Amino acid sequence: MRQAERALFDLRRGLPILLRQPGRDAVVSAVEGLDDAALAAMQALAGAPARLVLSQHRMAALGQHDAPEAAALALSPLPSARALRDLAWTRNAVLPAGADQTQGTAIERAALRLLGRAQLVPAAVVCDVVAERVEAVDAEMASGRLLAVTAAEALQLCESGPGTLTRISEARVPLADAENSRFVLFREADGVHEHVAIVIGDAAQWPDAVPVRLHSSCLTGDLFGSLRCDCGEQLRRGVAAINALGGGVLLYLSQEGRGIGLANKLRAYGLQDEGLDTIDADQVIGFSKDERDFRVAHEMLDQLGVNQVLLLTNNPSKVEALQHAGINVVARQAIYGEVTEQNQRYLKTKASRHGHWLHELLNEQGEPASATPESLPAPATIARD
């Protein structure tokens, strides 16, 4: 898996990589950060014209609703790098007439998965290596200028989740709402992401069902108090609630923007300012409605010795993810922020399209049919200020 992990860093640096499958090699680069010189260089190296590879979510935004997971587009003439970026994530972009669409193979799927894991826009350019250029490509690999990885290995990395987390460091960090707190940092195997467990109170005195909150990082809300969301309030109220319940764990997960990363979240914000909701905005730039992988939370709780929890959440996906991973979610409690003029549409989208349990907060009647799982009691509510 080491080569695939290294490929993540090369792609984030704007470097091409070589993806291999039996009978086929292809030079691959991210559309994000691509310029005309780099586009020309990779085509010259491979000896073949580049094809644009887009996700099925981006293709749907372009009006192609029956596209495969990875759609390979042959465009003639090939647009400039700037025009390719427009096709990759600009709203209201239109596919050029005569674009030849084919279903991507393992190479195209691996390219998009790697880009998504690297929190880049899931859009790639792919150039097949022709027989006459094999020696030149081999020379680039031998010199260390081009990293080769099999598509199978890349897909395995992306499908395996975070892998075994390494517990790196910890320290006592007194918080305003929980003075007896320790921060424990975990690092994923590929080195890209780090997550923090905020351990509150004395573990020996925790309730049998340990109060736990899974909180995905939100720089804009958690640190700067953005009014577009309720994340900062949920974070601080989560700490206070766990402390009041006798202690437990808040997992601060490096999954900005539901897993798409800060750069893409800001792109989505721009689209939301044009009238799209969060889900449609994410689709325009090529993502599903939620790219997070909560297997990392299970691994962290397992290392902390927690297997029975009271989950503080409004999100049924978090309940299901922990239960599926073998964590006994005994009960759940709602945890709310305030509804404001700026975040009301965001909260309504979470309720109506993500299925979050927010109807009481939004003064709506009833909840979705798939509300609280049968194994849990009816949700309780942590009082708001």
VOPAGU-2260 file (C-alpha; in pm, 1 decimal, decimal comma):
REM VOPAGU-2260
SITE   aa  ch    i         X         Y         Z
SITE  MET   A    0       0,0       0,0       0,0
SITE  ARG   A    1     299,8     229,2      36,9
SITE  GLN   A    2     308,5     332,0    -330,0
SITE  ALA   A    3     -61,0     422,1    -325,1
SITE  GLU   A    4     -11,6     630,4     -11,4
SITE  ARG   A    5     276,2     815,1    -176,6
SITE  ALA   A    6      56,0     874,8    -479,3
SITE  LEU   A    7    -178,6    1082,9    -263,8
SITE  PHE   A    8      98,9    1327,8    -185,7
SITE  ASP   A    9     218,5    1351,2    -546,2
SITE  LEU   A   10    -132,8    1426,3    -667,5
SITE  ARG   A   11    -175,9    1695,5    -402,0
SITE  ARG   A   12     154,2    1850,1    -518,0
SITE  GLY   A   13      23,3    1868,1    -874,3
SITE  LEU   A   14     249,5    1588,8   -1002,5
SITE  PRO   A   15     135,2    1316,7   -1243,2
SITE  ILE   A   16     146,3     950,2   -1146,0
SITE  LEU   A   17     140,4     629,7   -1348,1
SITE  LEU   A   18    -155,5     399,2   -1286,1
SITE  ARG   A   19    -123,7      40,4   -1407,8
SITE  GLN   A   20    -360,8    -244,7   -1478,0
SITE  PRO   A   21    -294,9    -564,1   -1675,1
SITE  GLY   A   22    -238,1    -468,6   -2038,0
SITE  ARG   A   23    -259,0     -94,5   -1982,6
SITE  ASP   A   24     -56,6     191,0   -1829,4
SITE  ALA   A   25    -177,0     551,0   -1807,5
SITE  VAL   A   26     -28,4     880,2   -1692,7
SITE  VAL   A   27    -277,2    1049,1   -1459,4
SITE  SER   A   28    -295,9    1400,0   -1317,6
SITE  ALA   A   29    -548,4    1599,3   -1116,7
SITE  VAL   A   30    -739,8    1863,9   -1307,6
SITE  GLU   A   31    -713,4    2085,1   -1000,8
SITE  GLY   A   32    -391,6    2285,7   -1036,0
SITE  LEU   A   33    -332,2    2168,8   -1393,6
SITE  ASP   A   34    -185,4    2419,7   -1641,2
SITE  ASP   A   35    -133,5    2402,0   -2016,2
SITE  ALA   A   36     238,2    2322,7   -1987,7
SITE  ALA   A   37     175,8    2026,9   -1755,9
SITE  LEU   A   38    -106,9    1904,0   -1979,2
SITE  ALA   A   39     119,3    1914,7   -2285,9
SITE  ALA   A   40     404,7    1743,8   -2100,4
SITE  MET   A   41     197,8    1446,3   -1984,1
SITE  GLN   A   42      56,2    1394,2   -2335,2
SITE  ALA   A   43     406,4    1409,0   -2482,6
SITE  LEU   A   44     533,5    1158,3   -2227,2
SITE  ALA   A   45     249,5     910,7   -2283,2
SITE  GLY   A   46     221,3     966,0   -2658,2
SITE  ALA   A   47    -158,5     985,1   -2653,7
SITE  PRO   A   48    -420,3    1258,7   -2615,0
SITE  ALA   A   49    -562,1    1317,8   -2269,8
SITE  ARG   A   50    -914,0    1223,3   -2171,7
SITE  LEU   A   51   -1110,5    1397,1   -1899,5
SITE  VAL   A   52   -1242,4    1168,6   -1624,3
SITE  LEU   A   53   -1537,1    1288,3   -1414,0
SITE  SER   A   54   -1741,9    1130,3   -1135,4
SITE  GLN   A   55   -2101,0    1023,0   -1182,8
SITE  HIS   A   56   -2205,4    1305,8    -948,6
SITE  ARG   A   57   -2036,2    1567,3   -1166,7
SITE  MET   A   58   -2179,7    1407,5   -1479,8
SITE  ALA   A   59   -2527,4    1432,4   -1326,5
SITE  ALA   A   60   -2464,5    1803,6   -1266,2
SITE  LEU   A   61   -2377,2    1827,0   -1636,2
SITE  GLY   A   62   -2711,4    1665,6   -1725,5
SITE  GLN   A   63   -2578,4    1311,5   -1778,6
SITE  HIS   A   64   -2777,0    1117,0   -1518,8
SITE  ASP   A   65   -2691,4     763,1   -1630,9
SITE  ALA   A   66   -2314,1     801,6   -1617,3
SITE  PRO   A   67   -2093,8     529,1   -1462,8
SITE  GLU   A   68   -1889,6     577,8   -1145,9
SITE  ALA   A   69   -1603,5     714,9   -1358,0
SITE  ALA   A   70   -1683,5     858,0   -1701,6
SITE  ALA   A   71   -1395,6     901,0   -1949,5
SITE  LEU   A   72   -1450,6    1180,0   -2202,1
SITE  ALA   A   73   -1255,4    1209,5   -2526,9
SITE  LEU   A   74   -1271,0    1573,9   -2633,7
SITE  SER   A   75   -1156,7    1689,1   -2977,1
SITE  PRO   A   76   -1003,6    1936,3   -2992,7
SITE  LEU   A   77    -878,9    1903,2   -2634,2
SITE  PRO   A   78    -972,0    2216,9   -2438,4
SITE  SER   A   79    -719,1    2424,3   -2246,5
SITE  ALA   A   80    -641,1    2340,3   -1884,5
SITE  ARG   A   81    -861,7    2630,6   -1775,9
SITE  ALA   A   82   -1153,5    2499,5   -1982,9
SITE  LEU   A   83   -1101,7    2152,6   -1833,1
SITE  ARG   A   84   -1125,1    2304,6   -1485,0
SITE  ASP   A   85   -1451,7    2470,8   -1585,0
SITE  LEU   A   86   -1586,6    2133,9   -1697,8
SITE  ALA   A   87   -1469,9    1981,3   -1369,4
SITE  TRP   A   88   -1651,6    2205,8   -1123,3
SITE  THR   A   89   -1810,7    2520,2   -1268,9
SITE  ARG   A   90   -2186,1    2550,1   -1243,5
SITE  ASN   A   91   -2375,7    2560,8   -1573,8
SITE  ALA   A   92   -2078,7    2426,4   -1770,7
SITE  VAL   A   93   -2175,7    2242,1   -2089,3
SITE  LEU   A   94   -2003,9    1940,0   -2238,8
SITE  PRO   A   95   -1861,4    2017,3   -2583,0
SITE  ALA   A   96   -2056,0    1882,0   -2876,5
SITE  GLY   A   97   -1926,0    1546,3   -2990,0
SITE  ALA   A   98   -1771,8    1449,2   -2656,7
SITE  ASP   A   99   -1720,9    1072,8   -2669,2
SITE  GLN   A  100   -1810,4     917,4   -2332,8
SITE  THR   A  101   -1696,5     571,8   -2227,1
SITE  GLN   A  102   -1711,8     383,0   -1899,7
SITE  GLY   A  103   -1386,8     410,7   -1710,5
SITE  THR   A  104   -1191,2      99,8   -1614,8
SITE  ALA   A  105   -1004,7      33,8   -1291,3
SITE  ILE   A  106    -754,5     307,2   -1380,4
SITE  GLU   A  107   -1020,0     576,9   -1408,2
SITE  ARG   A  108   -1198,7     458,8   -1093,3
SITE  ALA   A  109    -870,5     451,4    -902,1
SITE  ALA   A  110    -781,7     801,2   -1021,9
SITE  LEU   A  111   -1106,1     949,4    -890,0
SITE  ARG   A  112   -1087,9     756,3    -562,2
SITE  LEU   A  113    -732,6     876,3    -497,6
SITE  LEU   A  114    -828,1    1236,3    -571,3
SITE  GLY   A  115   -1126,6    1216,4    -338,3
SITE  ARG   A  116    -914,4    1066,4     -60,7
SITE  ALA   A  117    -662,3    1346,8    -114,0
SITE  GLN   A  118    -953,1    1595,7     -83,3
SITE  LEU   A  119    -898,1    1726,8    -435,4
SITE  VAL   A  120   -1176,7    1779,0    -687,1
SITE  PRO   A  121   -1257,3    1431,4    -824,6
SITE  ALA   A  122   -1164,8    1512,7   -1183,0
SITE  ALA   A  123    -859,7    1373,1   -1363,1
SITE  VAL   A  124    -686,7    1377,1   -1699,2
SITE  VAL   A  125    -566,4    1038,3   -1819,1
SITE  CYS   A  126    -324,8     962,9   -2103,0
SITE  ASP   A  127    -269,4     603,4   -2212,0
SITE  VAL   A  128      95,3     510,3   -2265,2
SITE  VAL   A  129     152,7     394,3   -2623,0
SITE  ALA   A  130     408,3     124,7   -2705,6
SITE  GLU   A  131     654,9     373,8   -2855,7
SITE  ARG   A  132     673,3     568,9   -2527,8
SITE  VAL   A  133     720,1     278,4   -2285,6
SITE  GLU   A  134    1097,4     324,9   -2261,8
SITE  ALA   A  135    1060,0     699,0   -2195,1
SITE  VAL   A  136     805,6     629,6   -1921,0
SITE  ASP   A  137    1032,4     361,1   -1771,6
SITE  ALA   A  138    1316,3     614,9   -1763,5
SITE  GLU   A  139    1096,9     863,7   -1574,5
SITE  MET   A  140    1012,7     596,4   -1319,7
SITE  ALA   A  141    1375,9     489,3   -1283,1
SITE  SER   A  142    1480,6     850,4   -1219,8
SITE  GLY   A  143    1220,5     888,1    -945,9
SITE  ARG   A  144    1032,4    1161,0   -1133,7
SITE  LEU   A  145     724,5     943,4   -1193,6
SITE  LEU   A  146     560,9     722,0    -931,2
SITE  ALA   A  147     392,2     402,7   -1050,2
SITE  VAL   A  148     112,7     229,6    -862,0
SITE  THR   A  149    -130,4     -41,1    -966,4
SITE  ALA   A  150    -494,5      53,7    -994,2
SITE  ALA   A  151    -581,7    -245,9    -777,2
SITE  GLU   A  152    -354,9    -122,9    -497,9
SITE  ALA   A  153    -497,2     229,2    -519,8
SITE  LEU   A  154    -854,8     101,2    -503,4
SITE  GLN   A  155    -769,3    -122,6    -208,1
SITE  LEU   A  156    -624,6     175,1     -20,7
SITE  CYS   A  157    -931,7     387,3     -84,1
SITE  GLU   A  158   -1178,6     113,9       5,9
SITE  SER   A  159   -1000,6      -2,6     319,7
SITE  GLY   A  160   -1085,3     305,4     525,0
SITE  PRO   A  161    -829,9     479,1     743,4
SITE  GLY   A  162    -639,5     162,0     828,9
SITE  THR   A  163    -487,3     110,0    1170,6
SITE  LEU   A  164    -459,5     440,0    1355,6
SITE  THR   A  165    -143,7     518,5    1546,4
SITE  ARG   A  166    -177,4     686,0    1883,1
SITE  ILE   A  167      83,7     961,6    1857,0
SITE  SER   A  168      70,3    1194,1    2158,1
SITE  GLU   A  169    -151,7    1323,2    2436,4
SITE  ALA   A  170    -165,9    1595,3    2699,1
SITE  ARG   A  171    -394,5    1746,4    2959,4
SITE  VAL   A  172    -584,2    2041,1    2807,3
SITE  PRO   A  173    -827,8    2207,8    3051,0
SITE  LEU   A  174   -1132,1    2342,4    2866,1
SITE  ALA   A  175   -1372,5    2616,2    2969,7
SITE  ASP   A  176   -1661,5    2368,4    2983,9
SITE  ALA   A  177   -1459,9    2066,8    3101,1
SITE  GLU   A  178   -1146,8    2137,7    3303,0
SITE  ASN   A  179   -1054,8    1769,6    3345,2
SITE  SER   A  180    -981,7    1694,2    2979,4
SITE  ARG   A  181    -705,8    1525,0    2783,5
SITE  PHE   A  182    -637,5    1549,7    2410,8
SITE  VAL   A  183    -522,7    1224,2    2246,5
SITE  LEU   A  184    -400,0    1251,9    1886,3
SITE  PHE   A  185    -432,5     966,9    1636,0
SITE  ARG   A  186    -274,0     956,8    1288,6
SITE  GLU   A  187    -402,5     757,1     991,5
SITE  ALA   A  188    -171,2     506,5     826,5
SITE  ASP   A  189    -131,5     711,7     506,5
SITE  GLY   A  190     -24,6    1016,0     708,5
SITE  VAL   A  191    -279,4    1247,8     547,0
SITE  HIS   A  192    -520,9    1292,9     836,9
SITE  GLU   A  193    -493,3    1329,7    1212,6
SITE  HIS   A  194    -786,6    1302,6    1454,6
SITE  VAL   A  195    -819,3    1403,6    1818,4
SITE  ALA   A  196   -1006,3    1228,1    2098,9
SITE  ILE   A  197   -1102,1    1473,6    2374,8
SITE  VAL   A  198   -1121,6    1251,4    2680,3
SITE  ILE   A  199   -1333,5    1423,2    2945,0
SITE  GLY   A  200   -1335,0    1327,9    3313,0
SITE  ASP   A  201   -1201,6    1016,4    3482,0
SITE  ALA   A  202   -1256,9     706,1    3269,7
SITE  ALA   A  203   -1293,0     494,4    3582,7
SITE  GLN   A  204   -1600,6     696,3    3677,6
SITE  TRP   A  205   -1767,9     713,3    3337,3
SITE  PRO   A  206   -2123,4     577,5    3305,7
SITE  ASP   A  207   -2157,0     225,7    3166,4
SITE  ALA   A  208   -2285,4     375,6    2841,3
SITE  VAL   A  209   -2008,4     628,5    2779,4
SITE  PRO   A  210   -2131,7     965,3    2647,4
SITE  VAL   A  211   -1971,2    1012,6    2305,2
SITE  ARG   A  212   -1996,1    1272,2    2030,9
SITE  LEU   A  213   -1850,8    1240,7    1679,9
SITE  HIS   A  214   -1770,8    1592,6    1559,9
SITE  SER   A  215   -1632,6    1654,6    1211,3
SITE  SER   A  216   -1391,6    1946,5    1192,6
SITE  CYS   A  217   -1532,1    2276,5    1069,3
SITE  LEU   A  218   -1271,5    2551,1    1058,1
SITE  THR   A  219   -1521,1    2821,3     968,1
SITE  GLY   A  220   -1772,5    2731,0    1238,9
SITE  ASP   A  221   -1557,0    2583,0    1516,3
SITE  LEU   A  222   -1281,5    2844,9    1512,5
SITE  PHE   A  223   -1430,1    3155,1    1353,5
SITE  GLY   A  224   -1792,8    3126,3    1461,1
SITE  SER   A  225   -1940,5    3119,8    1110,2
SITE  LEU   A  226   -2313,6    3187,8    1102,6
SITE  ARG   A  227   -2363,5    2956,3     803,2
SITE  CYS   A  228   -2375,3    2647,3    1025,2
SITE  ASP   A  229   -2426,5    2541,4    1386,0
SITE  CYS   A  230   -2100,0    2346,0    1416,2
SITE  GLY   A  231   -1922,3    2570,0    1665,0
SITE  GLU   A  232   -2218,3    2571,0    1902,9
SITE  GLN   A  233   -2257,6    2195,3    1871,2
SITE  LEU   A  234   -1888,6    2147,6    1948,7
SITE  ARG   A  235   -1891,5    2354,9    2264,8
SITE  ARG   A  236   -2229,1    2226,5    2382,2
SITE  GLY   A  237   -2109,7    1873,3    2314,6
SITE  VAL   A  238   -1811,8    1920,6    2546,3
SITE  ALA   A  239   -2031,5    2073,1    2816,2
SITE  ALA   A  240   -2293,4    1799,2    2783,4
SITE  ILE   A  241   -2040,7    1515,9    2808,5
SITE  ASN   A  242   -1891,8    1679,0    3117,3
SITE  ALA   A  243   -2237,5    1718,1    3274,1
SITE  LEU   A  244   -2316,4    1351,4    3203,9
SITE  GLY   A  245   -2017,7    1236,5    3407,2
SITE  GLY   A  246   -1750,8    1243,3    3138,6
SITE  GLY   A  247   -1683,8    1062,9    2813,5
SITE  VAL   A  248   -1527,0    1125,8    2475,1
SITE  LEU   A  249   -1565,1    1380,9    2198,1
SITE  LEU   A  250   -1399,6    1262,6    1877,3
SITE  TYR   A  251   -1280,1    1557,7    1670,0
SITE  LEU   A  252   -1251,1    1407,6    1322,5
SITE  SER   A  253   -1052,1    1557,4    1035,6
SITE  GLN   A  254   -1342,8    1542,8     791,2
SITE  GLU   A  255   -1396,8    1905,0     690,3
SITE  GLY   A  256   -1703,0    1971,8     478,3
SITE  ARG   A  257   -1843,4    1619,7     520,9
SITE  GLY   A  258   -1513,9    1480,1     402,0
SITE  ILE   A  259   -1448,6    1697,6      94,2
SITE  GLY   A  260   -1191,0    1926,1     257,2
SITE  LEU   A  261   -1176,7    2299,2     319,3
SITE  ALA   A  262   -1095,8    2404,6     -38,6
SITE  ASN   A  263   -1395,1    2218,5    -176,8
SITE  LYS   A  264   -1619,7    2334,4     106,8
SITE  LEU   A  265   -1541,8    2694,3      14,0
SITE  ARG   A  266   -1618,1    2614,9    -350,5
SITE  ALA   A  267   -1950,5    2470,5    -236,0
SITE  TYR   A  268   -2018,7    2782,4     -27,9
SITE  GLY   A  269   -1982,4    2992,2    -342,4
SITE  LEU   A  270   -2240,4    2773,6    -515,1
SITE  GLN   A  271   -2471,9    2798,0    -214,7
SITE  ASP   A  272   -2454,0    3175,8    -246,2
SITE  GLU   A  273   -2592,1    3126,3    -598,0
SITE  GLY   A  274   -2895,6    2944,8    -454,4
SITE  LEU   A  275   -2796,5    2576,7    -432,9
SITE  ASP   A  276   -2834,8    2378,0    -111,9
SITE  THR   A  277   -2542,2    2190,2      41,0
SITE  ILE   A  278   -2612,1    1859,0    -133,9
SITE  ASP   A  279   -2658,9    2005,7    -482,0
SITE  ALA   A  280   -2351,6    2227,0    -439,6
SITE  ASP   A  281   -2137,0    1926,1    -348,0
SITE  GLN   A  282   -2268,3    1737,3    -651,0
SITE  VAL   A  283   -2172,1    2020,6    -885,5
SITE  ILE   A  284   -1807,1    1977,9    -786,4
SITE  GLY   A  285   -1828,2    1601,2    -815,8
SITE  PHE   A  286   -1901,9    1468,7    -466,4
SITE  SER   A  287   -2178,8    1264,5    -307,1
SITE  LYS   A  288   -2389,0    1416,9     -30,3
SITE  ASP   A  289   -2154,8    1280,7     238,1
SITE  GLU   A  290   -1797,7    1159,5     181,0
SITE  ARG   A  291   -1715,0    1086,7     544,9
SITE  ASP   A  292   -1595,8     748,7     668,5
SITE  PHE   A  293   -1693,8     688,7    1031,1
SITE  ARG   A  294   -1484,5     371,8    1056,0
SITE  VAL   A  295   -1215,2     598,4    1196,6
SITE  ALA   A  296   -1441,3     672,8    1495,6
SITE  HIS   A  297   -1478,8     303,3    1569,4
SITE  GLU   A  298   -1101,3     255,5    1561,5
SITE  MET   A  299   -1047,8     546,2    1802,3
SITE  LEU   A  300   -1312,8     423,3    2046,5
SITE  ASP   A  301   -1169,4      73,0    2028,2
SITE  GLN   A  302    -823,2     197,7    2122,2
SITE  LEU   A  303    -974,6     395,4    2409,2
SITE  GLY   A  304   -1153,1      85,3    2535,5
SITE  VAL   A  305   -1504,4     218,2    2471,5
SITE  ASN   A  306   -1758,3     -27,2    2330,7
SITE  GLN   A  307   -2090,5      88,2    2478,8
SITE  VAL   A  308   -2201,7     446,3    2420,1
SITE  LEU   A  309   -2467,2     708,5    2466,4
SITE  LEU   A  310   -2429,7     893,0    2136,5
SITE  LEU   A  311   -2485,5    1268,4    2122,8
SITE  THR   A  312   -2604,2    1324,3    1767,3
SITE  ASN   A  313   -2885,6    1429,1    1537,5
SITE  ASN   A  314   -2746,2    1219,7    1251,9
SITE  PRO   A  315   -2883,6     868,0    1195,3
SITE  SER   A  316   -2580,8     781,4     980,1
SITE  LYS   A  317   -2352,5     812,0    1282,2
SITE  VAL   A  318   -2572,6     576,7    1484,4
SITE  GLU   A  319   -2580,9     324,3    1201,4
SITE  ALA   A  320   -2205,7     348,8    1135,8
SITE  LEU   A  321   -2111,2     276,6    1495,7
SITE  GLN   A  322   -2366,0      -2,2    1530,9
SITE  HIS   A  323   -2242,3    -161,1    1207,9
SITE  ALA   A  324   -1884,9    -144,3    1337,5
SITE  GLY   A  325   -1979,2    -333,2    1652,2
SITE  ILE   A  326   -2015,9     -42,4    1896,4
SITE  ASN   A  327   -2318,7     -88,0    2120,1
SITE  VAL   A  328   -2512,6     238,6    2085,3
SITE  VAL   A  329   -2737,9     208,0    2389,3
SITE  ALA   A  330   -2915,0     540,1    2339,3
SITE  ARG   A  331   -2874,6     875,8    2175,5
SITE  GLN   A  332   -2936,3    1234,4    2277,6
SITE  ALA   A  333   -2997,2    1527,9    2050,2
SITE  ILE   A  334   -2747,0    1811,3    2053,0
SITE  TYR   A  335   -2861,0    2139,5    1901,6
SITE  GLY   A  336   -2719,0    2476,5    1810,0
SITE  GLU   A  337   -2928,9    2784,6    1756,5
SITE  VAL   A  338   -3139,3    2841,2    1446,3
SITE  THR   A  339   -3040,0    3170,1    1284,9
SITE  GLU   A  340   -3136,3    3355,3     970,1
SITE  GLN   A  341   -2806,5    3249,3     813,4
SITE  ASN   A  342   -2815,2    2876,1     895,7
SITE  GLN   A  343   -3187,9    2798,6     867,9
SITE  ARG   A  344   -3171,2    2673,9     507,7
SITE  TYR   A  345   -2865,0    2462,6     593,4
SITE  LEU   A  346   -3046,8    2300,0     885,4
SITE  LYS   A  347   -3359,8    2238,9     681,5
SITE  THR   A  348   -3150,3    2065,6     414,5
SITE  LYS   A  349   -2994,9    1840,8     679,7
SITE  ALA   A  350   -3343,2    1750,1     804,1
SITE  SER   A  351   -3516,7    1700,8     469,2
SITE  ARG   A  352   -3237,9    1555,7     254,4
SITE  HIS   A  353   -2989,3    1403,1     500,8
SITE  GLY   A  354   -3260,2    1271,8     733,9
SITE  HIS   A  355   -3120,4    1438,8    1046,5
SITE  TRP   A  356   -3343,1    1447,8    1354,0
SITE  LEU   A  357   -3396,9    1825,3    1357,9
SITE  HIS   A  358   -3772,1    1856,0    1321,8
SITE  GLU   A  359   -3825,2    1947,5    1685,9
SITE  LEU   A  360   -3561,8    2218,9    1657,9
SITE  LEU   A  361   -3716,2    2351,7    1336,2
SITE  ASN   A  362   -4069,5    2337,3    1483,2
SITE  GLU   A  363   -4185,8    2082,9    1227,0
SITE  GLN   A  364   -4429,2    1803,4    1302,0
SITE  GLY   A  365   -4305,7    1445,2    1307,1
SITE  GLU   A  366   -3977,9    1295,7    1192,2
SITE  PRO   A  367   -3880,1    1082,6     892,6
SITE  ALA   A  368   -4006,0     725,9     889,8
SITE  SER   A  369   -3646,9     607,5     931,6
SITE  ALA   A  370   -3593,4     815,2    1243,3
SITE  THR   A  371   -3457,5     658,6    1562,0
SITE  PRO   A  372   -3349,3     294,9    1510,1
SITE  GLU   A  373   -3570,2      45,3    1689,4
SITE  SER   A  374   -3282,4     -57,3    1916,8
SITE  LEU   A  375   -3272,6     289,2    2072,0
SITE  PRO   A  376   -3519,8     463,7    2299,4
SITE  ALA   A  377   -3689,4     780,9    2184,4
SITE  PRO   A  378   -3436,5    1063,7    2163,0
SITE  ALA   A  379   -3383,5    1286,4    2460,0
SITE  THR   A  380   -3281,9    1646,8    2416,9
SITE  ILE   A  381   -2998,8    1838,7    2578,4
SITE  ALA   A  382   -3143,5    2170,0    2685,9
SITE  ARG   A  383   -3044,4    2475,6    2488,2
SITE  ASP   A  384   -2936,5    2799,8    2643,8
